[in-house]
Amino acid sequence: MEEVRGRVGAMEYPMKREEKVLFGLRALYQRHGYAQYKMGKFEEYDLYARNKDFLVSEGIITFTDTDGRLMALKPDVTLSIIKNTRDVEGYVQKVCYSENVYRISGSTRQFKEIMQAGLECIGDVDSYSLCEVLALASESLEMIDPDNVLELSHMGVVSALVNGLELEADGRAKALACVGEKNLDGLKKLCPGRDLDGVAALISAHGRPADVIAALRPYCATGLAKAALDELEGVTRLLNRQNVRLDFSIVNDMNYYNGIVFQGYIHGIPSAVLSGGQYDRLMQRMGRQSRAVGFAIYMDLLERLDAGARPYDVDTLLIYDEAADPAALSRAVAALVDTGVSVNAQRAAPERLKYRRLCRFEGGKIID
């Protein structure tokens, strides 16, 4: 990875990947008219309790405020933005953010403060707005790592083909789970004797948009299925990006999501670093009339890349002994720092510390 350095006063220091990405994302979004949105660290717990299925993590940290209200440390940004904005007819509100959320980490299964960046487009969302958000999602992935994939699905296509199986609510939920898992055998056991050709094509469909859409056309020739596939085709043509693929195993909760949903992946991380979609139904559940689309980037996942990419923790490790004069040592460290390098002065080399240069401070001098 190309090393990026920041400056504090006269000193330069290596920037972490997530720091570099945050600066770049903020500039990218603001160039497209997205205003920086700031919010508090907590909201009333009831906001999240009513929409638990929408949250990425099942855990919520709560506390009782001085006025007796049950509050929660913010586990999600989108819900807070919806709550704190209003509908304005004929207008699209474009906001971006970089906020800490508090949720259970997928890797440690413990609560963690996680930096999340992203954007929301709320209001009279049209085809242009949708394509703009998808293009920004694609550019965001490119900024993180050129080796990336943006995978799209459409809840309208998935819903129409699964509804065609004419299952009860419980069976329909299981069928959707089979689509999400690409589990054709499970679907056959769930629906013996039914025509599964359309859903089977949905499960196997993955790849470049034109190829996948052509394969699904025979099963989406009329009604809502055709309208949804037409919309997906139109959006992918306008988007026209090499990193875009279609994959209908992206199945989000239909109580909240509608239309196009998407996830972004980069090389070296097995889970999605970006997730988003159209969530008009969530807006309706929260008493709003506007349409909405947005995405979030999970910055904590980039720490895995940064840990392996940074060749060292500090420029210079300076070892000194008990006899060292503190004032002379302080001057020596300051002189090194003034040259633009970072310095860690220690009496012994710390375990696992990675450094570029090892020096000793002896007799009032720095010795390599």
C-alpha positions as CSV (number, residue, x, y, z in Angstrom):
1,M,0.0,0.0,0.0
2,E,1.3,3.5,-0.8
3,E,2.3,5.1,2.5
4,V,0.4,8.3,3.4
5,R,1.7,10.7,5.9
6,G,0.0,13.4,7.9
7,R,1.6,16.4,9.6
8,V,1.2,17.8,13.1
9,G,3.4,20.9,13.4
10,A,6.8,20.0,12.0
11,M,6.3,16.3,12.5
12,E,5.1,13.8,9.9
13,Y,3.5,10.5,10.8
14,P,2.1,7.5,8.9
15,M,-1.7,7.7,8.5
16,K,-3.7,4.6,9.0
17,R,-5.7,3.3,6.0
18,E,-9.0,4.1,7.6
19,E,-7.9,7.7,8.3
20,K,-6.8,8.2,4.7
21,V,-10.1,6.7,3.5
22,L,-12.2,8.9,5.7
23,F,-10.6,12.1,4.4
24,G,-11.1,10.9,0.8
25,L,-14.7,9.8,1.3
26,R,-15.7,13.1,2.9
27,A,-14.2,15.1,0.0
28,L,-15.9,12.8,-2.6
29,Y,-19.3,13.1,-1.1
30,Q,-19.1,16.8,-0.5
31,R,-18.1,17.3,-4.2
32,H,-21.5,15.8,-5.1
33,G,-23.5,18.0,-2.8
34,Y,-23.8,15.8,0.3
35,A,-23.6,17.9,3.5
36,Q,-21.8,16.6,6.5
37,Y,-24.3,15.5,9.1
38,K,-23.5,15.5,12.8
39,M,-25.5,13.8,15.6
40,G,-25.3,12.9,19.3
41,K,-23.9,9.7,20.7
42,F,-27.3,8.4,21.9
43,E,-31.0,8.3,21.2
44,E,-34.0,7.0,23.0
45,Y,-34.0,3.2,23.2
46,D,-37.5,3.0,21.8
47,L,-36.3,4.1,18.4
48,Y,-34.1,1.0,18.1
49,A,-36.4,-1.4,19.9
50,R,-39.1,-0.8,17.3
51,N,-36.7,-1.5,14.4
52,K,-34.4,-4.2,15.8
53,D,-34.6,-6.3,12.6
54,F,-33.1,-3.4,10.7
55,L,-30.0,-3.3,12.9
56,V,-26.8,-5.0,11.8
57,S,-26.0,-6.1,15.4
58,E,-28.5,-7.5,17.9
59,G,-26.8,-5.9,20.9
60,I,-27.7,-2.4,22.2
61,I,-26.0,-0.6,25.1
62,T,-28.7,1.1,27.3
63,F,-28.7,3.4,30.3
64,T,-31.3,5.4,32.2
65,D,-31.1,9.2,31.8
66,T,-31.5,11.7,34.6
67,D,-35.1,12.3,33.6
68,G,-35.9,8.5,33.7
69,R,-35.9,7.9,30.0
70,L,-34.2,4.7,28.7
71,M,-31.5,5.8,26.3
72,A,-29.2,3.8,24.0
73,L,-25.7,4.4,22.7
74,K,-26.2,4.8,19.0
75,P,-25.9,1.3,17.2
76,D,-27.0,2.7,13.8
77,V,-26.8,6.0,11.9
78,T,-29.6,5.7,9.4
79,L,-32.4,5.5,12.0
80,S,-31.1,8.7,13.7
81,I,-31.0,10.6,10.4
82,I,-34.5,9.5,9.5
83,K,-35.8,10.6,13.0
84,N,-34.0,14.0,12.8
85,T,-34.9,15.0,9.3
86,R,-38.3,15.9,7.8
87,D,-40.1,15.5,4.5
88,V,-39.8,18.4,2.0
89,E,-41.9,18.0,-1.1
90,G,-39.9,18.2,-4.4
91,Y,-36.6,18.2,-2.6
92,V,-33.9,15.6,-2.1
93,Q,-31.9,15.8,1.1
94,K,-28.3,14.6,0.7
95,V,-26.2,14.0,3.8
96,C,-23.0,12.2,4.5
97,Y,-21.5,11.2,7.8
98,S,-18.6,9.7,9.7
99,E,-19.8,8.6,13.1
100,N,-19.0,6.2,15.8
101,V,-21.6,3.5,16.5
102,Y,-21.7,1.0,19.4
103,R,-22.4,-2.6,18.6
104,I,-21.2,-6.2,19.0
105,S,-18.2,-6.8,16.8
106,G,-18.6,-9.7,14.4
107,S,-15.0,-10.9,15.1
108,T,-14.8,-10.6,18.9
109,R,-18.5,-10.9,19.8
110,Q,-17.9,-8.1,22.3
111,F,-19.2,-4.5,22.3
112,K,-17.0,-2.2,20.3
113,E,-16.9,1.4,19.2
114,I,-16.9,1.3,15.4
115,M,-16.4,4.1,13.0
116,Q,-19.0,4.1,10.2
117,A,-19.0,6.3,7.2
118,G,-21.7,6.7,4.5
119,L,-24.4,8.8,3.0
120,E,-28.2,9.0,2.8
121,C,-30.3,10.4,0.0
122,I,-33.9,11.2,1.3
123,G,-36.8,12.8,-0.5
124,D,-38.1,12.6,-4.1
125,V,-35.6,10.0,-5.0
126,D,-35.6,9.3,-8.7
127,S,-33.5,7.2,-11.1
128,Y,-30.8,9.8,-11.2
129,S,-30.6,9.8,-7.4
130,L,-30.3,6.1,-7.3
131,C,-27.6,5.9,-10.0
132,E,-25.7,8.7,-8.2
133,V,-25.7,6.8,-4.9
134,L,-24.6,3.6,-6.7
135,A,-21.8,5.4,-8.5
136,L,-20.6,6.9,-5.2
137,A,-20.7,3.4,-3.6
138,S,-18.5,2.2,-6.5
139,E,-16.1,5.1,-6.2
140,S,-15.9,4.6,-2.5
141,L,-14.8,1.0,-3.0
142,E,-12.3,2.1,-5.6
143,M,-10.9,4.6,-3.1
144,I,-10.4,1.8,-0.5
145,D,-8.9,-0.7,-2.9
146,P,-8.9,-1.0,-6.7
147,D,-9.5,-4.7,-6.4
148,N,-13.2,-4.6,-5.5
149,V,-16.7,-5.7,-6.5
150,L,-20.1,-4.0,-6.1
151,E,-22.9,-6.6,-6.0
152,L,-26.5,-5.6,-6.7
153,S,-29.8,-7.3,-6.2
154,H,-33.4,-6.2,-6.5
155,M,-36.0,-7.0,-3.9
156,G,-38.8,-6.7,-6.4
157,V,-37.3,-9.5,-8.6
158,V,-36.7,-11.7,-5.6
159,S,-40.1,-11.0,-4.1
160,A,-42.0,-11.6,-7.3
161,L,-40.4,-15.0,-8.1
162,V,-40.7,-16.2,-4.5
163,N,-44.3,-15.1,-4.2
164,G,-45.0,-17.2,-7.4
165,L,-44.4,-20.3,-5.2
166,E,-47.6,-19.5,-3.4
167,L,-46.3,-20.4,0.1
168,E,-47.7,-19.4,3.5
169,A,-45.8,-16.7,5.4
170,D,-43.5,-19.1,7.2
171,G,-42.7,-21.1,4.0
172,R,-42.1,-17.8,2.2
173,A,-39.6,-16.7,4.8
174,K,-37.8,-20.1,4.5
175,A,-37.8,-19.8,0.7
176,L,-36.2,-16.4,1.0
177,A,-33.6,-17.8,3.3
178,C,-32.8,-20.5,0.7
179,V,-32.3,-17.8,-1.9
180,G,-30.0,-16.0,0.4
181,E,-28.0,-19.1,1.1
182,K,-28.1,-20.3,-2.6
183,N,-29.6,-23.5,-1.3
184,L,-31.4,-25.1,-4.2
185,D,-31.6,-28.5,-2.4
186,G,-33.3,-26.9,0.6
187,L,-35.8,-25.1,-1.6
188,K,-36.7,-28.4,-3.4
189,K,-37.4,-30.0,0.0
190,L,-39.4,-27.0,1.1
191,C,-41.5,-27.0,-2.1
192,P,-42.0,-30.5,-3.4
193,G,-44.0,-30.7,-6.6
194,R,-43.8,-26.9,-7.4
195,D,-42.3,-25.4,-10.5
196,L,-39.0,-24.0,-9.2
197,D,-37.4,-23.0,-12.5
198,G,-37.7,-19.3,-11.9
199,V,-36.3,-19.3,-8.4
200,A,-33.7,-21.8,-9.4
201,A,-32.5,-19.4,-12.1
202,L,-32.5,-16.7,-9.4
203,I,-30.3,-18.8,-7.1
204,S,-27.8,-19.6,-9.9
205,A,-27.7,-16.1,-11.4
206,H,-24.4,-14.3,-10.7
207,G,-22.2,-12.3,-12.9
208,R,-22.2,-9.4,-15.3
209,P,-25.5,-7.5,-15.4
210,A,-26.3,-8.1,-19.1
211,D,-25.7,-11.9,-18.8
212,V,-27.7,-12.3,-15.6
213,I,-30.7,-10.2,-16.8
214,A,-30.8,-12.1,-20.1
215,A,-30.9,-15.4,-18.1
216,L,-33.8,-14.2,-16.0
217,R,-35.9,-12.6,-18.7
218,P,-38.0,-15.7,-19.4
219,Y,-39.1,-15.8,-15.8
220,C,-39.7,-12.1,-15.4
221,A,-41.8,-11.4,-18.5
222,T,-44.8,-9.8,-16.9
223,G,-46.1,-7.7,-14.0
224,L,-43.9,-6.7,-11.0
225,A,-41.1,-9.0,-11.9
226,K,-40.7,-7.4,-15.4
227,A,-40.9,-3.9,-13.9
228,A,-38.2,-4.7,-11.3
229,L,-35.9,-6.4,-13.8
230,D,-36.4,-3.5,-16.3
231,E,-35.4,-1.0,-13.5
232,L,-32.3,-3.1,-12.7
233,E,-31.3,-3.2,-16.3
234,G,-31.8,0.5,-16.7
235,V,-29.7,1.4,-13.6
236,T,-26.8,-1.0,-14.5
237,R,-26.7,0.4,-18.0
238,L,-26.5,4.0,-16.7
239,L,-23.9,3.0,-14.1
240,N,-21.8,1.1,-16.7
241,R,-19.0,0.1,-14.3
242,Q,-16.7,-2.8,-14.6
243,N,-16.8,-3.8,-10.9
244,V,-20.6,-4.3,-10.9
245,R,-22.1,-7.7,-10.6
246,L,-25.6,-9.0,-10.0
247,D,-26.1,-11.5,-7.1
248,F,-29.7,-12.2,-5.8
249,S,-28.4,-13.9,-2.7
250,I,-28.4,-10.3,-1.2
251,V,-31.8,-10.7,0.5
252,N,-32.6,-7.9,3.0
253,D,-35.6,-7.7,5.3
254,M,-38.6,-6.8,3.1
255,N,-40.3,-5.0,6.0
256,Y,-37.7,-2.3,5.5
257,Y,-36.1,-2.6,2.1
258,N,-37.5,-2.4,-1.5
259,G,-36.0,-2.0,-4.9
260,I,-32.2,-2.2,-5.4
261,V,-30.0,-3.4,-2.5
262,F,-26.2,-3.8,-2.7
263,Q,-23.0,-4.8,-1.0
264,G,-19.4,-4.0,-1.6
265,Y,-16.3,-6.2,-1.2
266,I,-12.6,-5.7,-1.4
267,H,-9.7,-8.1,-1.7
268,G,-8.5,-9.5,1.6
269,I,-11.7,-9.1,3.6
270,P,-14.3,-12.0,3.4
271,S,-17.3,-10.0,4.5
272,A,-18.9,-6.9,2.9
273,V,-17.2,-3.6,3.8
274,L,-20.1,-1.6,2.3
275,S,-23.8,-2.3,2.5
276,G,-26.8,-0.3,1.3
277,G,-30.1,-0.1,-0.6
278,Q,-33.5,1.5,-1.0
279,Y,-35.4,1.6,2.3
280,D,-38.7,3.3,1.4
281,R,-40.6,0.8,3.7
282,L,-38.5,1.8,6.7
283,M,-39.4,5.4,6.0
284,Q,-43.1,4.4,5.9
285,R,-42.8,2.5,9.2
286,M,-41.4,5.6,10.8
287,G,-44.3,7.8,9.5
288,R,-42.4,9.4,6.6
289,Q,-43.6,9.9,3.0
290,S,-40.2,10.3,1.4
291,R,-38.3,7.7,-0.5
292,A,-34.7,6.9,0.5
293,V,-31.5,5.2,-0.5
294,G,-28.1,5.1,1.1
295,F,-25.1,3.0,2.2
296,A,-22.7,2.6,5.0
297,I,-19.0,1.6,5.1
298,Y,-17.8,-0.4,8.1
299,M,-14.4,1.2,8.8
300,D,-13.4,-1.3,11.5
301,L,-13.0,-4.0,8.8
302,L,-10.3,-1.9,7.2
303,E,-8.1,-2.3,10.3
304,R,-7.4,-5.8,9.2
305,L,-5.8,-4.5,6.0
306,D,-4.0,-1.7,7.8
307,A,-2.4,-4.1,10.3
308,G,-0.9,-6.2,7.5
309,A,0.0,-3.3,5.2
310,R,1.9,-1.0,7.5
311,P,5.6,-2.1,7.6
312,Y,6.3,-0.4,10.9
313,D,4.8,1.3,14.0
314,V,7.4,3.9,14.4
315,D,10.3,5.4,12.5
316,T,12.9,5.2,15.2
317,L,13.2,3.1,18.4
318,L,15.6,4.8,20.8
319,I,16.9,2.6,23.6
320,Y,18.4,4.3,26.7
321,D,19.6,3.0,30.1
322,E,19.0,4.1,33.7
323,A,22.1,6.4,33.7
324,A,20.7,8.5,30.8
325,D,20.2,12.2,31.7
326,P,16.5,13.0,31.2
327,A,17.2,16.5,29.9
328,A,19.7,15.3,27.4
329,L,17.5,12.4,26.3
330,S,14.6,14.9,25.9
331,R,16.7,17.1,23.7
332,A,17.8,14.1,21.6
333,V,14.3,12.9,21.0
334,A,13.1,16.5,20.1
335,A,16.0,16.8,17.6
336,L,14.9,13.6,15.9
337,V,11.2,14.6,15.9
338,D,12.2,17.9,14.3
339,T,13.6,16.0,11.3
340,G,10.1,14.7,10.6
341,V,10.4,11.2,12.0
342,S,8.4,9.5,14.8
343,V,10.3,8.3,17.9
344,N,9.6,5.8,20.6
345,A,12.1,6.1,23.5
346,Q,12.3,3.0,25.7
347,R,14.6,1.3,28.1
348,A,14.0,-2.0,26.3
349,A,12.6,-3.0,23.0
350,P,8.8,-3.7,23.3
351,E,7.6,-7.0,22.0
352,R,5.9,-6.9,18.6
353,L,6.9,-3.3,18.0
354,K,7.8,-2.7,14.3
355,Y,10.4,0.0,13.7
356,R,12.5,1.3,10.8
357,R,15.6,2.3,12.7
358,L,17.1,1.1,16.0
359,C,19.3,3.5,18.0
360,R,20.9,3.7,21.4
361,F,21.3,6.8,23.6
362,E,24.7,6.6,25.2
363,G,27.0,9.3,26.6
364,G,24.5,12.0,25.6
365,K,24.6,10.9,22.0
366,I,22.5,8.9,19.6
367,I,24.4,5.8,18.3
368,D,23.1,3.6,15.5
